[in-house]
Amino acid sequence: MKMPSAQKKLAAKLLKAGVSRVKILEPKEIEEAITREDFKRLIAKGVIVKKQKRGQCKKYAKYRLAQKKKGRRIRKGSWKGKKYAKKDSKEHWVDRVRALRRLLKELRDSGKIEKKVYRNVYHMIKGGGFRSKSHLLYYLKSNELIKSKKSVKDEKKS
């Protein structure tokens, strides 16, 4: 990269702009200029010009905004914030309770648990007694509330 000349630096100071924004239209006239007054005269004459600042194109920003209004560009890669920023605690609770109730219903329908146990555990789920499905199954197995496969088959035969 070529270093800017001393003349270009001085012109940039007078124009109150960066060296890259200084444009010299006639380089021959600048070679003779030495003092600040010489440069001021050349600026007034139009030999040294300040380039316009580069603006920001809003085309892509407008497109992105339009897509977001349609509900696009909202997947996990675009999320800002913590783990539960998109879903509040109640939505998480509802999701967990629904999953637990589904599992409990499957166990009841398959005959692995009795109706009385189903009702008691249902109330425990409602009260926030279980963290997850695995926690629910652990509770049922540790308290021997879940029937074994053999006892389920015996009940179906009789």
C-alpha positions in Angstrom: 0.0 0.0 0.0 1.4 3.4 -1.0 1.9 5.9 1.8 0.1 9.2 1.3 2.2 12.2 0.4 2.8 15.1 2.7 0.7 17.3 0.5 -2.3 14.9 0.7 -1.9 14.9 4.5 -1.9 18.6 4.7 -4.9 18.9 2.4 -6.8 16.3 4.6 -6.1 18.4 7.7 -7.5 21.5 6.0 -10.5 19.7 4.7 -11.1 18.1 8.1 -11.4 14.6 6.5 -9.3 11.4 6.2 -6.5 11.1 3.7 -8.5 8.5 1.7 -11.3 11.1 1.2 -9.0 13.7 -0.4 -9.1 13.7 -4.2 -6.5 15.6 -6.3 -7.8 16.5 -9.7 -4.6 18.1 -11.1 -1.5 16.6 -9.5 0.9 19.0 -11.5 -0.5 22.1 -9.7 -0.1 20.5 -6.3 3.7 19.8 -6.7 4.3 23.6 -6.6 2.1 24.1 -3.5 4.0 24.3 -0.2 2.2 26.5 2.4 -1.3 26.1 3.9 -2.4 29.2 2.0 -1.4 27.6 -1.3 -3.6 24.6 -0.4 -6.5 26.8 0.7 -6.3 28.5 -2.6 -6.3 25.1 -4.5 -9.3 23.9 -2.5 -11.2 27.1 -3.3 -10.2 26.7 -6.9 -11.5 23.1 -7.0 -8.2 21.4 -7.7 -8.4 19.5 -4.3 -11.8 18.0 -3.6 -13.2 16.2 -0.6 -15.0 12.9 -1.6 -18.4 12.3 -0.2 -18.6 9.8 2.7 -19.8 6.4 1.8 -23.3 5.8 3.0 -24.9 2.6 4.2 -27.1 0.7 1.7 -30.5 0.1 3.3 -31.6 -2.4 0.7 -30.6 -5.5 2.6 -31.7 -4.1 6.0 -35.1 -3.5 4.5 -35.3 -7.0 3.1 -34.3 -8.5 6.5 -36.9 -6.5 8.3 -39.6 -7.5 5.8 -38.6 -11.2 6.3 -38.8 -10.8 10.1 -42.3 -9.3 9.8 -43.3 -12.4 7.9 -42.0 -14.5 10.8 -38.8 -15.7 9.1 -35.2 -15.6 10.4 -36.2 -16.5 14.0 -34.5 -19.8 14.4 -32.1 -20.6 17.2 -29.1 -19.2 15.4 -30.8 -15.7 15.5 -31.8 -15.8 19.2 -30.3 -13.2 21.5 -30.3 -13.8 25.2 -30.3 -16.7 27.6 -31.7 -20.2 27.3 -35.3 -19.2 28.4 -35.4 -15.9 26.6 -37.8 -17.1 24.0 -40.1 -19.1 26.2 -41.3 -17.9 29.6 -41.4 -20.2 32.6 -45.1 -20.9 32.3 -44.7 -22.2 28.8 -41.9 -24.5 29.9 -44.1 -25.7 32.8 -47.1 -26.4 30.5 -44.9 -28.3 28.1 -43.4 -30.4 30.9 -46.8 -31.1 32.5 -48.4 -32.1 29.1 -45.5 -34.6 28.4 -45.8 -36.1 31.9 -49.6 -36.5 31.6 -49.2 -38.1 28.2 -46.7 -40.7 29.6 -49.0 -41.3 32.6 -52.0 -41.9 30.3 -50.0 -44.4 28.2 -49.0 -46.3 31.4 -52.6 -46.4 32.5 -54.0 -47.5 29.2 -51.4 -50.2 28.8 -52.4 -51.5 32.3 -49.0 -50.9 33.9 -50.5 -48.7 36.7 -53.8 -48.8 38.5 -56.4 -46.1 38.3 -56.0 -45.1 41.9 -52.2 -44.7 41.4 -52.9 -42.8 38.2 -55.1 -40.3 40.0 -52.6 -39.8 42.9 -49.6 -39.3 40.5 -51.7 -37.0 38.3 -52.2 -34.7 41.2 -48.5 -34.9 42.0 -47.7 -33.8 38.4 -50.1 -30.9 38.8 -48.3 -29.9 42.0 -44.9 -29.8 40.2 -43.7 -33.0 41.9 -41.6 -34.3 38.9 -38.8 -32.6 37.0 -39.0 -34.9 33.9 -40.3 -38.1 32.5 -37.4 -40.1 33.8 -38.0 -38.6 37.3 -41.6 -39.8 37.1 -40.6 -43.3 36.0 -38.0 -43.4 38.7 -40.6 -42.5 41.3 -43.0 -45.2 40.0 -40.3 -47.9 40.0 -38.8 -47.0 43.4 -42.2 -47.1 45.0 -43.2 -50.3 43.1 -46.3 -48.7 41.7 -45.5 -49.9 38.1 -46.5 -53.5 37.3 -44.0 -55.9 35.7 -44.5 -57.3 32.2 -45.4 -60.7 33.6 -48.2 -59.5 35.9 -49.7 -57.4 33.1 -49.8 -60.5 30.8 -51.4 -62.6 33.6 -54.1 -60.0 34.1 -55.0 -59.9 30.4 -55.3 -63.7 30.2 -57.8 -63.9 33.1 
